[in-house]
Amino acid sequence: MPEPSIKVKLLRPGARLPVFATPGASGLDLYACLAAPIELSPDVTLVPTGIAVEAPRGYDLQIRPRSGLARRGVDVILGTLDSDYRGEVFVSMRTFGSLARYRIEDGDRIAQLVISKFEALPLLQVEELSDSERGEGGHGSTGR
């Protein structure tokens, strides 16, 4: 049986395969594939990558922010690529904080693609859940 792999299709000239920037990286860099630069603002903009992907069933592909861009005030909204999606990968981006505008150029590293294994477990409706030390403590209940 062949090893699981992520298939990547380049959709246009200039599209680039995602790459691990370092041997220890857990996310593959995703690149903008643009005919012209895009100006980000606080409104969400879909930035094209020029690629489509195919993940084997049982794998989860997540689009996540790059820490260097986040430090500058550029946000990537977490996204999930289902194993049966075959369309172009777009990255939902915006500026935040005091950054009003940010220019994305063709070929810029804009996000990370993280691959993980998951299991689709059945849901079981119950009347009660088991007790835990945390209980119903929500946002901020485990520390500052």
C-alpha positions, 0 to 999 in steps of 0.5 A: 500500500502506498504511503499517504501523500498530499497531491498538489495541482498548480492552477496557473503560471507562477503558482508555487508548491507549498514548502517546509521552510526548515527541517523542523517546520510543522507547516508548509509555507503557502504563497500568494499567486497574484496577477497584481498586488492586493492591499489588505485592510481590516475587511477580510480579503481572499488571497489566491494561492494558485494551487488545489490540493487533494488530501487522503481521507482521514487527514485534515489540512488547516490554513494557519497564520504565519507568526512574522506577519501576525507580529506586524498586524496581518491576520490569517483566519484559520481555515480547514480544507476538507479531503473532498475539496478540489478547488483553489486554495484561498487564504482569508486575510485582513489587517488588525490593530493599528495596521490599516493597510498591508500590501501582498505581492505575487510570491509572498509567503502568506500562510502555513498549511498544517497537515494532521491525521484525524478520526471521524468518531461517531457522536453519542447523545447522552443525558450526562457527561462525566465529571472532570477537574475543570468542570464547566470552567470556560474562557480564562478559567485555567489561568490569567 
